[in-house]
Amino acid sequence: MGPAVHVAVPAQGDAAAPPSGDTADSAPEAAAQALAAPAEPADSLPPGAAEKLDQIKDLLITAEAIGEANLDRHFERVSQRQRELIREFFDRAMPGREPKS
């Protein structure tokens, strides 16, 4: 893992913060806020959610390995599978929603 990146995120209402309507500058600010939020460790996920997360990672690795031309040919199929896996991940990651095996 690379060096830690520390980003100063202006508080809401901070005079230095760009106006909320300025979309050109708000994307980097939104990314900085997402990076500043602590991530939940994968080992604290329910087993079903961790399995789906691994499947999402495998799909992305496979998509990268098949090359851009093949990915373009199968884009809809790969995108659909990615959406399904993400939906299943969130279904399993939320307490009380993991399907019974």
Phi and psi restraints in degrees (value plus and minus 20) as a CYANA .aco file:
   2 GLY   PHI     -97.4   -57.4
   2 GLY   PSI    -199.3  -159.3
   3 PRO   PHI     -85.4   -45.4
   3 PRO   PSI     130.7   170.7
   4 ALA   PHI     -87.5   -47.5
   4 ALA   PSI     119.5   159.5
   5 VAL   PHI    -128.0   -88.0
   5 VAL   PSI     104.7   144.7
   6 HIS   PHI    -127.8   -87.8
   6 HIS   PSI     104.3   144.3
   7 VAL   PHI    -141.3  -101.3
   7 VAL   PSI     108.9   148.9
   8 ALA   PHI    -102.3   -62.3
   8 ALA   PSI      99.5   139.5
   9 VAL   PHI    -126.2   -86.2
   9 VAL   PSI      99.8   139.8
  10 PRO   PHI     -85.4   -45.4
  10 PRO   PSI     122.0   162.0
  11 ALA   PHI     -89.3   -49.3
  11 ALA   PSI     133.2   173.2
  12 GLN   PHI     -81.9   -41.9
  12 GLN   PSI     118.4   158.4
  13 GLY   PHI      65.5   105.5
  13 GLY   PSI     -21.3    18.7
  14 ASP   PHI     -88.2   -48.2
  14 ASP   PSI     111.9   151.9
  15 ALA   PHI     -82.4   -42.4
  15 ALA   PSI     -45.6    -5.6
  16 ALA   PHI    -100.2   -60.2
  16 ALA   PSI     -34.5     5.5
  17 ALA   PHI     -94.0   -54.0
  17 ALA   PSI     122.4   162.4
  18 PRO   PHI     -89.5   -49.5
  18 PRO   PSI     135.1   175.1
  19 PRO   PHI     -79.8   -39.8
  19 PRO   PSI     127.4   167.4
  20 SER   PHI     -84.6   -44.6
  20 SER   PSI     -42.3    -2.3
  21 GLY   PHI    -100.1   -60.1
  21 GLY   PSI     -29.1    10.9
  22 ASP   PHI    -104.2   -64.2
  22 ASP   PSI      69.8   109.8
  23 THR   PHI     -91.2   -51.2
  23 THR   PSI     -46.0    -6.0
  24 ALA   PHI     -85.2   -45.2
  24 ALA   PSI     -56.5   -16.5
  25 ASP   PHI    -114.0   -74.0
  25 ASP   PSI     -36.4     3.6
  26 SER   PHI     -97.9   -57.9
  26 SER   PSI     -45.5    -5.5
  27 ALA   PHI     -82.4   -42.4
  27 ALA   PSI     -69.1   -29.1
  28 PRO   PHI     -83.2   -43.2
  28 PRO   PSI     -53.9   -13.9
  29 GLU   PHI     -86.6   -46.6
  29 GLU   PSI     -62.2   -22.2
  30 ALA   PHI     -83.3   -43.3
  30 ALA   PSI     -60.4   -20.4
  31 ALA   PHI     -84.1   -44.1
  31 ALA   PSI     -60.3   -20.3
  32 ALA   PHI     -84.6   -44.6
  32 ALA   PSI     -59.2   -19.2
  33 GLN   PHI     -86.2   -46.2
  33 GLN   PSI     -58.4   -18.4
  34 ALA   PHI     -85.2   -45.2
  34 ALA   PSI     -58.8   -18.8
  35 LEU   PHI     -89.0   -49.0
  35 LEU   PSI     -51.0   -11.0
  36 ALA   PHI     -95.0   -55.0
  36 ALA   PSI     -43.7    -3.7
  37 ALA   PHI     -93.1   -53.1
  37 ALA   PSI     113.5   153.5
  38 PRO   PHI     -88.5   -48.5
  38 PRO   PSI     117.5   157.5
  39 ALA   PHI    -109.8   -69.8
  39 ALA   PSI     128.0   168.0
  40 GLU   PHI     -98.2   -58.2
  40 GLU   PSI     109.3   149.3
  41 PRO   PHI     -81.0   -41.0
  41 PRO   PSI     120.7   160.7
  42 ALA   PHI     -81.8   -41.8
  42 ALA   PSI     -49.2    -9.2
  43 ASP   PHI     -94.6   -54.6
  43 ASP   PSI     -28.5    11.5
  44 SER   PHI    -116.9   -76.9
  44 SER   PSI     -18.7    21.3
  45 LEU   PHI     -98.8   -58.8
  45 LEU   PSI     132.5   172.5
  46 PRO   PHI     -80.0   -40.0
  46 PRO   PSI     130.9   170.9
  47 PRO   PHI     -74.6   -34.6
  47 PRO   PSI     -60.1   -20.1
  48 GLY   PHI     -84.6   -44.6
  48 GLY   PSI     -58.8   -18.8
  49 ALA   PHI     -89.2   -49.2
  49 ALA   PSI     -61.2   -21.2
  50 ALA   PHI     -82.2   -42.2
  50 ALA   PSI     -57.7   -17.7
  51 GLU   PHI     -83.3   -43.3
  51 GLU   PSI     -64.4   -24.4
  52 LYS   PHI     -85.2   -45.2
  52 LYS   PSI     -58.2   -18.2
  53 LEU   PHI     -81.9   -41.9
  53 LEU   PSI     -61.9   -21.9
  54 ASP   PHI     -83.0   -43.0
  54 ASP   PSI     -58.9   -18.9
  55 GLN   PHI     -86.8   -46.8
  55 GLN   PSI     -56.9   -16.9
  56 ILE   PHI     -84.0   -44.0
  56 ILE   PSI     -65.2   -25.2
  57 LYS   PHI     -80.4   -40.4
  57 LYS   PSI     -64.1   -24.1
  58 ASP   PHI     -81.6   -41.6
  58 ASP   PSI     -60.8   -20.8
  59 LEU   PHI     -81.7   -41.7
  59 LEU   PSI     -63.7   -23.7
  60 LEU   PHI     -86.7   -46.7
  60 LEU   PSI     -59.2   -19.2
  61 ILE   PHI     -84.5   -44.5
  61 ILE   PSI     -62.9   -22.9
  62 THR   PHI     -84.7   -44.7
  62 THR   PSI     -63.1   -23.1
  63 ALA   PHI     -80.1   -40.1
  63 ALA   PSI     -59.9   -19.9
  64 GLU   PHI     -87.4   -47.4
  64 GLU   PSI     -58.8   -18.8
  65 ALA   PHI     -91.9   -51.9
  65 ALA   PSI     -51.5   -11.5
  66 ILE   PHI     -96.0   -56.0
  66 ILE   PSI     -33.8     6.2
  67 GLY   PHI      71.5   111.5
  67 GLY   PSI     139.5   179.5
  68 GLU   PHI     -84.7   -44.7
  68 GLU   PSI     -61.3   -21.3
  69 ALA   PHI     -83.3   -43.3
  69 ALA   PSI     -66.5   -26.5
  70 ASN   PHI     -87.9   -47.9
  70 ASN   PSI     -56.4   -16.4
  71 LEU   PHI     -84.5   -44.5
  71 LEU   PSI     -60.2   -20.2
  72 ASP   PHI     -80.2   -40.2
  72 ASP   PSI     -60.7   -20.7
  73 ARG   PHI     -86.2   -46.2
  73 ARG   PSI     -52.8   -12.8
  74 HIS   PHI    -133.6   -93.6
  74 HIS   PSI       2.9    42.9
  75 PHE   PHI     -77.5   -37.5
  75 PHE   PSI     -67.2   -27.2
  76 GLU   PHI     -81.2   -41.2
  76 GLU   PSI     -63.0   -23.0
  77 ARG   PHI     -85.5   -45.5
  77 ARG   PSI     -63.9   -23.9
  78 VAL   PHI     -86.3   -46.3
  78 VAL   PSI     -62.3   -22.3
  79 SER   PHI     -82.9   -42.9
  79 SER   PSI     -62.1   -22.1
  80 GLN   PHI     -82.1   -42.1
  80 GLN   PSI     -64.2   -24.2
  81 ARG   PHI     -83.6   -43.6
  81 ARG   PSI     -60.3   -20.3
  82 GLN   PHI     -82.1   -42.1
  82 GLN   PSI     -64.5   -24.5
  83 ARG   PHI     -81.4   -41.4
  83 ARG   PSI     -62.4   -22.4
  84 GLU   PHI     -81.4   -41.4
  84 GLU   PSI     -65.9   -25.9
  85 LEU   PHI     -84.6   -44.6
  85 LEU   PSI     -60.2   -20.2
  86 ILE   PHI     -85.1   -45.1
  86 ILE   PSI     -63.4   -23.4
  87 ARG   PHI     -81.2   -41.2
  87 ARG   PSI     -65.1   -25.1
  88 GLU   PHI     -85.2   -45.2
  88 GLU   PSI     -56.2   -16.2
  89 PHE   PHI     -79.4   -39.4
  89 PHE   PSI     -70.4   -30.4
  90 PHE   PHI     -86.7   -46.7
  90 PHE   PSI     -54.9   -14.9
  91 ASP   PHI     -79.8   -39.8
  91 ASP   PSI     -60.0   -20.0
  92 ARG   PHI    -104.7   -64.7
  92 ARG   PSI     -42.8    -2.8
  93 ALA   PHI    -100.1   -60.1
  93 ALA   PSI     -41.6    -1.6
  94 MET   PHI    -105.7   -65.7
  94 MET   PSI     109.6   149.6
  95 PRO   PHI     -75.5   -35.5
  95 PRO   PSI     116.2   156.2
  96 GLY   PHI      61.2   101.2
  96 GLY   PSI     -20.7    19.3
  97 ARG   PHI    -131.0   -91.0
  97 ARG   PSI     -21.4    18.6
  98 GLU   PHI     -89.3   -49.3
  98 GLU   PSI     108.5   148.5
  99 PRO   PHI     -86.3   -46.3
  99 PRO   PSI     129.4   169.4
 100 LYS   PHI     -93.6   -53.6
 100 LYS   PSI     118.9   158.9
